[in-house]
């Protein structure tokens, strides 16, 4: 039974890594669309999030504000179905990324503890 669990762990690591890579690629694509919609239709919100498109020294703080905006579901107050759908998709990508990253870390920890 223990050998089967080790084999499963070794098989899951590439799956988690593949999902992480896919999530990152999808994140960049969808966030680019989000920033474009916010800049065109919601300029005050775009500015409140810290002009996410601009590469400044505050890039980390801007990313945190955008992720917080998505996780708190602040986008639901907008009456734009496209924006809501896009933000929901980004929110799911964050959740998928967190689960896969946690899975990778647990598998690496398990491998380190086994020797």
Secondary structure, DSSP 8 states (H G I E B T S, - for coil): -HHHHHHHHHHHHHHHHHHHHHHHHHHHHHHHHHHHHHHHH-HHHHHHTT-TTS--TTHHHHHHHHHHHHHTTGGGGS--HHHHHHHHHHHHHHHHHHHHHHHHHHHHHHHHHH-
